[in-house]
Amino acid sequence: MNELGYIYYKQQKYDKAEPLFVDCRKKSKAVLRLDHPTTILCTNNLAQCYSQQGKYDMAEPLLLDCLEKLKVSLGPNNSDTVASMINLINLYVRQEKYDKAEPFLVDCLEKR
């Protein structure tokens, strides 16, 4: 489900990708833990799909949730955690919310 959603996402068929990501996240949360890597991946993909559609208010809490769960499960310096932080930075930059992006960007640069 997540894989098919990702294919649609890469083809910019967001109307087809979004329901698959929503369903994947729902089922993953029901069967697995909230902090399980599959649940986090489904959540991240859904957030990216929302972001690409300009649904920033829906994407932001999901990206923040992914970031916090990755910090706990993988650690703050893990490459997946940093990638999640970059996704959040990109969301803020798209909206010209540079004041929100800056602390995350500084944190990323300090990890280099």
N, CA and C atoms as a LAMMPS dump frame, in Angstrom:
ITEM: TIMESTEP
0
ITEM: NUMBER OF ATOMS
336
ITEM: BOX BOUNDS ff ff ff
-5.0000000000000000e+02 5.0000000000000000e+02
-5.0000000000000000e+02 5.0000000000000000e+02
-5.0000000000000000e+02 5.0000000000000000e+02
ITEM: ATOMS id mol type element x y z
1 1 1 N 0.818 -1.188 0
2 1 2 C 0 0 0
3 1 3 C 0.868 1.26 0
4 2 1 N 1.83 1.309 0.922
5 2 2 C 2.735 2.453 0.992
6 2 3 C 3.574 2.557 -0.281
7 3 1 N 4.004 1.41 -0.804
8 3 2 C 4.831 1.404 -2
9 3 3 C 4.061 1.92 -3.214
10 4 1 N 2.814 1.479 -3.357
11 4 2 C 1.991 1.953 -4.471
12 4 3 C 1.717 3.46 -4.313
13 5 1 N 1.448 3.873 -3.095
14 5 2 C 1.252 5.296 -2.84
15 5 3 C 2.478 6.1 -3.222
16 6 1 N 3.642 5.554 -2.926
17 6 2 C 4.886 6.253 -3.258
18 6 3 C 5.075 6.366 -4.77
19 7 1 N 4.701 5.32 -5.498
20 7 2 C 4.791 5.382 -6.964
21 7 3 C 3.882 6.49 -7.496
22 8 1 N 2.66 6.538 -6.992
23 8 2 C 1.741 7.607 -7.41
24 8 3 C 2.29 8.979 -7.008
25 9 1 N 2.862 9.056 -5.818
26 9 2 C 3.443 10.314 -5.335
27 9 3 C 4.552 10.792 -6.276
28 10 1 N 5.439 9.891 -6.656
29 10 2 C 6.546 10.247 -7.551
30 10 3 C 6.037 10.653 -8.937
31 11 1 N 4.865 10.149 -9.316
32 11 2 C 4.252 10.519 -10.593
33 11 3 C 3.389 11.78 -10.456
34 12 1 N 3.398 12.364 -9.279
35 12 2 C 2.598 13.551 -8.946
36 12 3 C 1.097 13.287 -9.063
37 13 1 N 0.705 12.056 -8.82
38 13 2 C -0.715 11.687 -8.782
39 13 3 C -1.154 11.666 -7.321
40 14 1 N -1.164 12.855 -6.729
41 14 2 C -1.402 12.986 -5.3
42 14 3 C -2.796 12.538 -4.893
43 15 1 N -3.774 12.689 -5.785
44 15 2 C -5.137 12.259 -5.485
45 15 3 C -5.229 10.745 -5.322
46 16 1 N -4.325 10.014 -5.961
47 16 2 C -4.279 8.559 -5.814
48 16 3 C -3.368 8.146 -4.659
49 17 1 N -2.314 8.911 -4.429
50 17 2 C -1.346 8.569 -3.381
51 17 3 C -1.905 8.832 -1.987
52 18 1 N -2.568 9.957 -1.827
53 18 2 C -3.014 10.364 -0.484
54 18 3 C -3.877 9.319 0.222
55 19 1 N -4.933 8.778 -0.397
56 19 2 C -5.739 7.791 0.334
57 19 3 C -4.958 6.523 0.691
58 20 1 N -3.992 6.163 -0.129
59 20 2 C -3.172 4.99 0.187
60 20 3 C -2.296 5.262 1.405
61 21 1 N -1.713 6.451 1.468
62 21 2 C -0.896 6.809 2.626
63 21 3 C -1.744 6.923 3.895
64 22 1 N -2.938 7.481 3.768
65 22 2 C -3.845 7.591 4.918
66 22 3 C -4.188 6.203 5.435
67 23 1 N -4.539 5.305 4.534
68 23 2 C -4.903 3.941 4.913
69 23 3 C -3.714 3.198 5.514
70 24 1 N -2.548 3.355 4.91
71 24 2 C -1.332 2.714 5.424
72 24 3 C -1.039 3.175 6.848
73 25 1 N -1.141 4.483 7.057
74 25 2 C -0.873 5.037 8.396
75 25 3 C -1.886 4.523 9.411
76 26 1 N -3.138 4.492 9.024
77 26 2 C -4.199 4.027 9.926
78 26 3 C -3.98 2.566 10.316
79 27 1 N -3.709 1.732 9.326
80 27 2 C -3.514 0.3 9.598
81 27 3 C -2.234 0.057 10.379
82 28 1 N -1.189 0.795 10.05
83 28 2 C 0.08 0.638 10.745
84 28 3 C -0.053 1.034 12.214
85 29 1 N -0.77 2.124 12.464
86 29 2 C -0.993 2.553 13.851
87 29 3 C -1.803 1.526 14.63
88 30 1 N -2.747 0.863 13.956
89 30 2 C -3.604 -0.11 14.625
90 30 3 C -2.863 -1.413 14.942
91 31 1 N -1.984 -1.829 14.049
92 31 2 C -1.313 -3.119 14.197
93 31 3 C 0.047 -2.987 14.88
94 32 1 N 0.763 -1.931 14.546
95 32 2 C 2.11 -1.729 15.077
96 32 3 C 2.091 -0.6 16.111
97 33 1 N 3.228 -0.288 16.645
98 33 2 C 3.342 0.837 17.578
99 33 3 C 3.332 2.153 16.811
100 34 1 N 3.028 3.229 17.526
101 34 2 C 3.073 4.56 16.918
102 34 3 C 4.493 4.937 16.52
103 35 1 N 5.484 4.388 17.236
104 35 2 C 6.871 4.725 16.944
105 35 3 C 7.562 3.66 16.084
106 36 1 N 6.787 2.748 15.535
107 36 2 C 7.355 1.715 14.661
108 36 3 C 7.836 2.379 13.365
109 37 1 N 8.965 1.943 12.826
110 37 2 C 9.498 2.549 11.593
111 37 3 C 8.495 2.591 10.431
112 38 1 N 7.684 1.56 10.286
113 38 2 C 6.697 1.551 9.203
114 38 3 C 5.652 2.639 9.415
115 39 1 N 5.209 2.815 10.645
116 39 2 C 4.235 3.855 10.951
117 39 3 C 4.835 5.232 10.691
118 40 1 N 6.075 5.412 11.083
119 40 2 C 6.75 6.698 10.863
120 40 3 C 6.912 6.955 9.366
121 41 1 N 7.274 5.934 8.605
122 41 2 C 7.435 6.081 7.159
123 41 3 C 6.11 6.451 6.491
124 42 1 N 5.034 5.764 6.865
125 42 2 C 3.712 6.088 6.31
126 42 3 C 3.308 7.517 6.665
127 43 1 N 3.589 7.922 7.89
128 43 2 C 3.262 9.273 8.332
129 43 3 C 4.062 10.299 7.549
130 44 1 N 5.348 10.039 7.368
131 44 2 C 6.196 10.953 6.601
132 44 3 C 5.718 11.071 5.156
133 45 1 N 5.4 9.949 4.534
134 45 2 C 4.943 9.98 3.143
135 45 3 C 3.627 10.741 3.007
136 46 1 N 2.734 10.554 3.962
137 46 2 C 1.471 11.297 3.942
138 46 3 C 1.739 12.796 4.092
139 47 1 N 2.637 13.149 5.002
140 47 2 C 2.981 14.556 5.206
141 47 3 C 3.586 15.167 3.948
142 48 1 N 4.456 14.44 3.289
143 48 2 C 5.06 14.945 2.054
144 48 3 C 4.003 15.128 0.964
145 49 1 N 3.066 14.204 0.904
146 49 2 C 1.982 14.299 -0.068
147 49 3 C 1.131 15.548 0.21
148 50 1 N 0.803 15.762 1.476
149 50 2 C 0.055 16.968 1.844
150 50 3 C 0.843 18.219 1.47
151 51 1 N 2.116 18.209 1.769
152 51 2 C 2.958 19.378 1.499
153 51 3 C 2.991 19.705 0.014
154 52 1 N 3.13 18.697 -0.815
155 52 2 C 3.185 18.917 -2.262
156 52 3 C 1.871 19.464 -2.809
157 53 1 N 0.794 19.224 -2.095
158 53 2 C -0.514 19.728 -2.512
159 53 3 C -0.821 21.096 -1.899
160 54 1 N 0.121 21.609 -1.12
161 54 2 C -0.1 22.893 -0.465
162 54 3 C -0.929 22.791 0.807
163 55 1 N -1.13 21.586 1.314
164 55 2 C -1.895 21.373 2.545
165 55 3 C -0.933 21.431 3.734
166 56 1 N -0.319 22.587 3.888
167 56 2 C 0.746 22.746 4.874
168 56 3 C 0.269 22.552 6.305
169 57 1 N -0.94 22.998 6.607
170 57 2 C -1.465 22.854 7.966
171 57 3 C -1.683 21.392 8.342
172 58 1 N -1.896 20.551 7.351
173 58 2 C -2.056 19.12 7.606
174 58 3 C -0.691 18.431 7.671
175 59 1 N 0.259 18.937 6.909
176 59 2 C 1.586 18.316 6.849
177 59 3 C 2.419 18.611 8.091
178 60 1 N 2.357 19.833 8.587
179 60 2 C 3.246 20.245 9.682
180 60 3 C 3.162 19.359 10.923
181 61 1 N 1.961 19.096 11.488
182 61 2 C 1.939 18.256 12.692
183 61 3 C 2.449 16.842 12.448
184 62 1 N 2.234 16.335 11.25
185 62 2 C 2.731 14.992 10.937
186 62 3 C 4.256 14.981 10.873
187 63 1 N 4.841 16.007 10.245
188 63 2 C 6.305 16.082 10.17
189 63 3 C 6.926 16.28 11.541
190 64 1 N 6.305 17.094 12.365
191 64 2 C 6.802 17.285 13.735
192 64 3 C 6.734 15.969 14.514
193 65 1 N 5.648 15.232 14.332
194 65 2 C 5.485 13.944 14.999
195 65 3 C 6.561 12.957 14.545
196 66 1 N 6.797 12.898 13.234
197 66 2 C 7.85 12.012 12.709
198 66 3 C 9.202 12.361 13.307
199 67 1 N 9.509 13.634 13.317
200 67 2 C 10.798 14.075 13.824
201 67 3 C 10.981 13.674 15.283
202 68 1 N 9.977 13.92 16.101
203 68 2 C 10.087 13.579 17.531
204 68 3 C 10.241 12.077 17.745
205 69 1 N 9.491 11.29 17.002
206 69 2 C 9.584 9.834 17.155
207 69 3 C 10.945 9.304 16.684
208 70 1 N 11.486 9.888 15.622
209 70 2 C 12.802 9.462 15.14
210 70 3 C 13.901 9.874 16.104
211 71 1 N 13.783 11.036 16.712
212 71 2 C 14.772 11.458 17.707
213 71 3 C 14.841 10.456 18.853
214 72 1 N 13.681 9.969 19.274
215 72 2 C 13.622 9.022 20.388
216 72 3 C 14.103 7.638 19.952
217 73 1 N 13.609 7.165 18.812
218 73 2 C 13.909 5.787 18.413
219 73 3 C 15.297 5.615 17.793
220 74 1 N 15.764 6.613 17.039
221 74 2 C 17.049 6.474 16.349
222 74 3 C 18.139 7.398 16.892
223 75 1 N 17.724 8.425 17.615
224 75 2 C 18.679 9.398 18.124
225 75 3 C 18.684 10.651 17.265
226 76 1 N 19.092 11.768 17.84
227 76 2 C 19.032 13.049 17.133
228 76 3 C 20.029 13.193 15.99
229 77 1 N 21.09 12.386 15.978
230 77 2 C 22.125 12.524 14.951
231 77 3 C 22.014 11.502 13.826
232 78 1 N 21.027 10.635 13.902
233 78 2 C 20.842 9.621 12.876
234 78 3 C 20.468 10.287 11.545
235 79 1 N 20.929 9.717 10.444
236 79 2 C 20.682 10.325 9.131
237 79 3 C 19.188 10.395 8.796
238 80 1 N 18.398 9.418 9.236
239 80 2 C 16.949 9.471 8.992
240 80 3 C 16.299 10.59 9.804
241 81 1 N 16.801 10.813 10.997
242 81 2 C 16.291 11.903 11.828
243 81 3 C 16.617 13.248 11.185
244 82 1 N 17.83 13.384 10.708
245 82 2 C 18.238 14.63 10.043
246 82 3 C 17.426 14.834 8.763
247 83 1 N 17.187 13.772 8.008
248 83 2 C 16.368 13.882 6.794
249 83 3 C 14.957 14.337 7.128
250 84 1 N 14.424 13.845 8.231
251 84 2 C 13.098 14.265 8.675
252 84 3 C 13.096 15.752 9.034
253 85 1 N 14.17 16.195 9.651
254 85 2 C 14.299 17.607 9.991
255 85 3 C 14.364 18.459 8.717
256 86 1 N 15.047 17.981 7.725
257 86 2 C 15.147 18.701 6.444
258 86 3 C 13.77 18.785 5.776
259 87 1 N 12.971 17.726 5.884
260 87 2 C 11.602 17.777 5.348
261 87 3 C 10.806 18.894 6.011
262 88 1 N 10.967 19.032 7.317
263 88 2 C 10.273 20.084 8.053
264 88 3 C 10.788 21.468 7.643
265 89 1 N 12.089 21.592 7.497
266 89 2 C 12.685 22.861 7.032
267 89 3 C 12.106 23.241 5.671
268 90 1 N 12.056 22.286 4.754
269 90 2 C 11.516 22.556 3.416
270 90 3 C 10.065 23.013 3.476
271 91 1 N 9.291 22.416 4.361
272 91 2 C 7.901 22.826 4.525
273 91 3 C 7.82 24.293 4.94
274 92 1 N 8.636 24.673 5.924
275 92 2 C 8.619 26.055 6.407
276 92 3 C 9.12 27.025 5.338
277 93 1 N 10.14 26.638 4.604
278 93 2 C 10.685 27.512 3.553
279 93 3 C 9.651 27.729 2.451
280 94 1 N 8.926 26.678 2.066
281 94 2 C 7.877 26.823 1.047
282 94 3 C 6.829 27.857 1.451
283 95 1 N 6.617 27.955 2.755
284 95 2 C 5.622 28.896 3.274
285 95 3 C 6.244 30.242 3.658
286 96 1 N 7.559 30.371 3.433
287 96 2 C 8.314 31.566 3.812
288 96 3 C 8.249 31.827 5.316
289 97 1 N 8.213 30.757 6.093
290 97 2 C 8.237 30.831 7.557
291 97 3 C 9.674 30.578 8.011
292 98 1 N 10.526 31.507 7.655
293 98 2 C 11.956 31.348 7.902
294 98 3 C 12.285 31.319 9.384
295 99 1 N 11.5 32.023 10.182
296 99 2 C 11.74 32.031 11.625
297 99 3 C 11.509 30.641 12.229
298 100 1 N 10.59 29.878 11.666
299 100 2 C 10.36 28.512 12.144
300 100 3 C 11.423 27.556 11.601
301 101 1 N 11.893 27.816 10.39
302 101 2 C 12.888 26.939 9.764
303 101 3 C 14.263 27.101 10.387
304 102 1 N 14.591 28.314 10.797
305 102 2 C 15.954 28.626 11.228
306 102 3 C 16.5 27.728 12.336
307 103 1 N 15.779 27.519 13.448
308 103 2 C 16.378 26.675 14.49
309 103 3 C 16.668 25.251 14.031
310 104 1 N 15.805 24.725 13.169
311 104 2 C 16.038 23.382 12.647
312 104 3 C 17.23 23.363 11.696
313 105 1 N 17.37 24.402 10.909
314 105 2 C 18.502 24.503 9.989
315 105 3 C 19.809 24.617 10.754
316 106 1 N 19.819 25.443 11.781
317 106 2 C 21.017 25.58 12.626
318 106 3 C 21.375 24.234 13.246
319 107 1 N 20.352 23.525 13.731
320 107 2 C 20.582 22.209 14.329
321 107 3 C 21.182 21.247 13.309
322 108 1 N 20.667 21.259 12.087
323 108 2 C 21.205 20.394 11.032
324 108 3 C 22.672 20.74 10.733
325 109 1 N 22.95 22.01 10.645
326 109 2 C 24.312 22.429 10.334
327 109 3 C 25.299 22.053 11.442
328 110 1 N 24.823 22.078 12.677
329 110 2 C 25.683 21.68 13.801
330 110 3 C 25.974 20.185 13.79
331 111 1 N 25.129 19.415 13.154
332 111 2 C 25.315 17.957 13.111
333 111 3 C 26.314 17.547 12.031
334 112 1 N 26.676 18.455 11.143
335 112 2 C 27.605 18.138 10.047
336 112 3 C 28.985 17.839 10.555
